[in-house]
Amino acid sequence: MKVLKILLLITIVILIGSAGYIVSKNIELGHGEHEESSVLIDESYEGELEEDHEEQVIEITPEQIKEMGLDTSITGPGIIDTYLSLTGQIWLNQDTAIHIIPRVEGIVVKVNKQLGDVVQAGDILAIIESRDLADDKAEYLAANERYKMAQLTFQREEKLWSDKISSEQEYLDSRQAFTEAGIEKRIAEQKLYAIGFDKSYIENLPDEPDELLTRFEIKAPFDSTVIEKHIVLGEQVGTDSAIYVLADLNTVWIDLNVYPKDLGYIRKNQEVIISANSDISDVNGVIDYISPTVGHESRTALARVVLSNESGLFRPGLFVNAKVSVSQTNANIVVPKESIQNLEGQKCVFVKDEHGFEPVFVETGLENATHVEISSGLIAGQEYVTEGAFSLKSMIITSTLDSHAGHGH
């Protein structure tokens, strides 16, 4: 009996030990599988991060760069100009405009130039037939003949008096007549000068055909454009109204409106950028004049820019916008605004390195209409994209969408 009890006890101990070993192995196996699963998850996460990082780098060929119109520059310092925006209008340069007013009354017999015609100095604009002009010319011709006769008489009497043939009184009378004839001739000549004839024309007037004595040619005084025309064939014109308005459109006035609060920023010779419309490129000018008063109705002062207009695109009457540089700030890194893109809710600049083009997130500082200061994210000497940054951004967004679609996101 004792032997049987001992054998039974040994069997129970063996069974309990075997069960403990099995439980222990199961626990170890379960713990090992958990660790292996954890490692797999970590490796997958790191792979996705690495994949996301690689997706941010864009590798493109030189041919693609050319097709996309990519252009780059090197980061460096620059100046940020602060501008004051003004509005204004284009006007004729009144210093180069002229109102053509007939200097004699008459009937229009010929009209050579029409509205919008470009004329050269000396071109005949129109011809007037005038009785008053004929009277003035006739007066001069008569005075000229009297002068010549008085001159001959004086010369003869002077010789006779010197030869003791005629009396001194006859000599003095002839000299008096000669002097008066000279005065009459000068008065008649000055009338013709006032009408617009030059010395050469007046000297040749005695040889002019009679039918031309009544004709008056209205000529352009300088190279210009006909911007107004108030003359028609056959009408009676006088000396009190303009029949043409001519202007040299190679320069125009840009009159800018300046509110009193901004007058402290405006100075003569200050640089201005003028913008008319999308079809006309911006141009630079300088302030030539600032009015000393403020308009009663507009409550603005006038700042005028005399602008070159050889292209003819700045037409009087157009409204313009202007930017006046009022301050300048030196910055360590300055890039064009087109270089800044928004990616993942942050501002970035595309930088070129040995891997391709990579977006670098930046913080910006001062800016104006064209350039912006980079306060952090870039350093001097980096090659960055100045044109085509939006295309690179689009490639990143497109590739991200494609990868999400492939993973079932």
DRENBA-771144 format. One record per residue (C-alpha): residue number from 1; x, y, z. Coordinates in pm, whole numbers, always signed. Each point is the difference from the previous one (the first is absolute). Example, Ala and Ser with C-alpha at 12.3 -4.5 7.8 and 13.67 -1.06 7.14 Angstrom:
<rs>
1; +1230; -450; +780
2; +137; +344; -66
</rs>
This chain:
<rs>
1; +0; +0; +0
2; +277; +240; +88
3; +163; -72; -335
4; -321; +78; -188
5; -43; +330; +182
6; +355; +99; -82
7; -48; -79; -372
8; -329; +195; -10
9; +165; +301; +161
10; +288; -7; -252
11; -249; -15; -291
12; -194; +304; +130
13; +324; +203; +33
14; +103; -90; -354
15; -341; +105; -140
16; +4; +333; +185
17; +353; +76; -130
18; -96; -78; -358
19; -302; +229; +20
20; +214; +286; +134
21; +252; -42; -278
22; -276; +14; -263
23; -150; +322; +152
24; +345; +157; +19
25; +73; -76; -367
26; -337; +139; -105
27; +66; +324; +186
28; +345; +32; -154
29; -134; -72; -347
30; -280; +255; +45
31; +244; +268; +117
32; +235; -67; -288
33; -278; +30; -257
34; -104; +333; +154
35; +353; +137; -30
36; +30; -119; -359
37; -331; +169; -89
38; +113; +321; +166
39; +321; +4; -202
40; -188; -48; -325
41; -229; +294; +75
42; +294; +227; +82
43; +184; -94; -317
44; -310; +68; -211
45; -47; +344; +161
46; +362; +93; -56
47; -30; -111; -362
48; -301; +224; -53
49; +187; +295; +149
50; +297; -71; -222
51; -232; -32; -302
52; -173; +331; +85
53; +338; +168; +29
54; +112; -139; -335
55; -324; +122; -161
56; +94; +359; +92
57; +310; -14; -221
58; -78; +49; -370
59; +241; -149; -249
60; -54; +131; -356
61; +207; -4; -313
62; +157; +308; -165
63; -256; -37; -278
64; -285; +17; +251
65; +159; +305; +163
66; +4; +174; -336
67; -358; -101; -81
68; -126; +121; +338
69; +184; +331; -37
70; +183; -40; +329
71; +249; +271; +85
72; +225; +25; +301
73; +210; +254; +183
74; +233; +16; +298
75; -130; +121; +335
76; +153; +321; +125
77; -67; +339; +157
78; -230; +264; -144
79; -204; +311; +69
80; -368; -3; +87
81; -169; +316; -125
82; -313; +117; +177
83; -248; +162; -236
84; -285; +247; +31
85; -282; -72; -245
86; -160; +293; -185
87; -257; +40; -276
88; +13; +245; -287
89; -74; +80; -363
90; +196; +58; -321
91; -21; +350; -150
92; +149; +181; -295
93; +332; +162; +71
94; -127; +356; -25
95; +356; +123; -45
96; +12; -178; -337
97; -358; +70; -115
98; -113; +294; -216
99; -332; +148; -109
100; +13; +106; -365
101; -194; +326; -39
102; -17; +173; -342
103; +180; +335; -2
104; -230; +133; -270
105; -370; -32; -71
106; -107; -180; -314
107; -169; -289; -178
108; +142; -354; +25
109; +93; -117; -351
110; +203; -309; +89
111; +30; -239; +297
112; +305; -225; -16
113; +19; -163; +346
114; -261; -201; +185
115; -49; -109; +358
116; +276; -239; +112
117; +241; +88; -281
118; +369; +18; +88
119; +152; +317; -142
120; +352; +132; -45
121; +120; +354; +65
122; -96; +217; -299
123; -277; -225; -131
124; -297; +197; -139
125; -305; -77; +214
126; -251; +213; -191
127; -24; +298; -239
128; -215; +309; +55
129; -95; +262; -258
130; -8; +343; +165
131; -75; +351; -125
132; +161; +145; +313
133; +320; -182; -87
134; -10; +141; -353
135; -39; +351; +147
136; +298; -51; +231
137; +217; -129; -282
138; -109; +284; -229
139; +81; +253; +273
140; +348; -144; +31
141; +58; -5; -376
142; -109; +365; -31
143; +215; +103; +296
144; +294; -184; -149
145; -38; +184; -333
146; -31; +340; +174
147; +309; -81; +198
148; +199; -82; -314
149; -112; +324; -171
150; +75; +208; +309
151; +343; -163; +19
152; +79; +93; -363
153; -124; +355; +51
154; +206; +44; +312
155; +315; -134; -166
156; -46; +238; -294
157; -70; +308; +216
158; +293; -87; +223
159; +232; +4; -303
160; -150; +320; -137
161; +37; +171; +334
162; +358; -118; +35
163; +68; +141; -352
164; -163; +332; +100
165; -266; -48; -266
166; -311; -27; +224
167; -84; +171; +326
168; +51; -142; +344
169; -377; +10; +58
170; -64; -228; -295
171; +261; -239; +138
172; -160; +5; +346
173; -350; -55; -142
174; +117; -306; -195
175; +170; -144; +306
176; -317; +53; +201
177; -210; -177; -265
178; +247; -285; -13
179; -11; -45; +378
180; -381; +0; +7
181; -15; -252; -285
182; +233; -225; +196
183; -227; +20; +304
184; -307; -85; -206
185; +177; -295; -154
186; +109; -129; +341
187; -357; +23; +135
188; -139; -190; -300
189; +278; -257; +34
190; -69; -56; +370
191; -364; -77; -78
192; +113; -281; -227
193; +242; -129; +265
194; -287; -3; +251
195; -210; -209; -237
196; +277; -258; -14
197; +205; +74; -311
198; +378; -15; +24
199; +261; +237; -142
200; +67; -215; -305
201; -369; -6; -95
202; -36; +376; +42
203; +308; +73; -211
204; -145; -213; -283
205; -354; +135; +37
206; +33; +251; -289
207; +51; -293; -236
208; -300; -200; +129
209; -285; -57; -252
210; -310; +211; +63
211; -224; -305; +47
212; +204; -102; +305
213; -31; +334; +179
214; -322; -114; +171
215; +119; -350; +101
216; +123; -72; +350
217; +160; -336; +85
218; -42; -128; +357
219; +309; -208; +83
220; +97; -237; +281
221; +258; +166; +228
222; +164; -329; +111
223; -25; -378; -33
224; -327; -98; +165
225; -336; -176; -25
226; -338; +153; -81
227; -210; -68; +310
228; -282; +248; -72
229; -139; +138; -328
230; -260; +277; -26
231; +18; +102; -365
232; -198; -103; -309
233; +24; +95; -364
234; -180; +323; -94
235; -60; +136; +349
236; +86; +351; +117
237; +269; -6; +267
238; +116; +282; +220
239; +283; +86; +233
240; -185; -84; +321
241; -19; -383; +4
242; +227; -301; -50
243; -47; -195; -321
244; +255; -268; +98
245; +158; -126; +320
246; +339; -166; -47
247; +202; -184; +260
248; +335; -174; +19
249; -102; -334; +155
250; +357; -119; +55
251; -50; +116; +359
252; -312; +10; +217
253; -94; +122; +345
254; -93; -250; +271
255; -199; +193; +261
256; -13; -192; +329
257; -241; +65; +287
258; +169; +30; +341
259; -207; +13; +318
260; +117; +239; +272
261; +97; -286; +232
262; +247; -126; -263
263; +156; +332; -99
264; +285; -52; +246
265; +121; -299; -204
266; +0; +177; -338
267; +303; +193; -124
268; +115; +146; -329
269; +226; -231; -210
270; -139; -304; +184
271; -15; -321; -205
272; -345; -123; -107
273; -120; -321; -169
274; -295; +66; -232
275; -252; -274; -86
276; -270; +67; -261
277; -158; -337; -93
278; +91; -360; -73
279; +92; +80; -361
280; +259; +262; +97
281; +319; -85; +187
282; +76; +192; +317
283; +239; +292; -49
284; +214; +207; +234
285; -13; +377; +37
286; +78; +274; +250
287; -218; +262; +164
288; +57; +328; -182
289; -246; +228; +182
290; -201; +6; +326
291; -281; +253; +31
292; +30; +237; +297
293; -376; -15; +67
294; -267; -263; +62
295; -301; -9; -232
296; -318; +140; +153
297; -226; -272; -142
298; +234; -299; -32
299; +182; +73; +329
300; +317; -132; -160
301; +324; +156; -114
302; +149; -49; -345
303; +326; -186; -64
304; +99; +6; -367
305; +225; -238; -193
306; +123; +99; -348
307; +16; -339; -172
308; +165; -101; -326
309; -259; -139; -241
310; +185; -77; -321
311; -195; -327; -28
312; -328; +194; +1
313; -161; -251; +238
314; -63; +250; +280
315; -303; +172; -145
316; -132; +318; +164
317; -319; -78; +189
318; +107; -340; +134
319; -6; -57; +374
320; +316; -135; +162
321; +131; -138; +328
322; +334; +105; +138
323; +235; -130; +266
324; +235; +248; +164
325; +302; -137; +184
326; -9; +156; +347
327; +258; -212; +187
328; +268; -265; -54
329; +112; -280; +234
330; +307; -224; -44
331; -71; -372; +44
332; +240; -297; +12
333; -211; -224; -228
334; -249; +140; -252
335; -189; -206; -260
336; -275; +79; -253
337; -352; -60; +122
338; -54; -256; -278
339; +258; -222; +171
340; -217; -42; +312
341; -251; -286; -8
342; -240; -139; +260
343; +50; -368; +65
344; -165; -195; +283
345; -116; +330; +146
346; +350; +147; +13
347; +202; +235; -218
348; +283; -162; -191
349; +269; +72; -258
350; +126; -267; -240
351; +376; -49; +34
352; +213; -189; -250
353; +257; -249; +132
354; +169; -318; -119
355; -326; -198; +43
356; -222; +239; -198
357; -244; +266; +111
358; -110; -8; +361
359; -247; +228; +183
360; +154; +180; +295
361; -243; +146; +248
362; +73; +363; +82
363; -117; +290; +210
364; -46; +339; -164
365; +48; +357; +119
366; -43; +330; -180
367; -151; -3; -346
368; -122; +224; -277
369; -188; -60; -324
370; +284; -194; -164
371; +247; -132; +259
372; +2; -146; +349
373; +260; -36; +275
374; +84; -353; +121
375; +60; +18; +374
376; +78; -371; +47
377; +26; -321; -204
378; +251; +111; -264
379; +362; +106; +11
380; +201; +206; -246
381; +144; -190; -297
382; -278; -254; -52
383; -140; -57; -348
384; -377; +44; +3
385; -284; +11; -252
386; -108; +347; -111
387; -238; -105; -278
388; -204; -318; -19
389; -34; -64; +374
390; -374; -55; -36
391; +60; -279; -253
392; +227; -179; +249
393; -261; +39; +270
394; -262; -150; -233
395; +226; -301; -66
396; +30; -67; +373
397; -375; +26; +55
398; -72; -225; -299
399; +249; -265; +110
400; -147; +4; +353
401; -352; -54; -132
402; +118; -287; -221
403; +178; -173; +289
404; -308; +31; +224
405; -215; -151; -272
406; +241; -293; -29
407; -16; -74; +375
408; -374; +18; +10
409; -18; +324; +191
</rs>
